Amino acid sequence: QAQLVESGGGLVQAGGSLRLSCAASGSGFSADAMGWYRQAPGKQREFVASITRSGYTNYADSVKGRFTISRDNAKNTVYLQMNGLAPEDTDVYYCAASPRATIRIMQWINYWGQGTQVTVSS
């Protein structure tokens, strides 16, 4: 059964950069939209960015101009380059995938990763 495996989280100072990766492993994986959500303790999971198989991207307003999402369809892998990180970006970041053209509707997501912690110190 297919699953999403994230990597690249960690601790960084404010203003720094991190690159998250999410690779689909196992048989049967197929997705149009792939992307990222994030969640802080006690808060709802919120959309960060997504990209379709054809390359259409979508970002939350809070990360526009700082984060860049990209994808390697041959490797079933999605990346999130995060620049200009701020303490408010501290969250657990979750990879998500959907057979539809968006992951902004959570009910359409059929794969979730296990999450990777990003911590930004001030």
Disulfide bonds with the S-S distance in Angstrom:
Cys22-Cys95 2.01
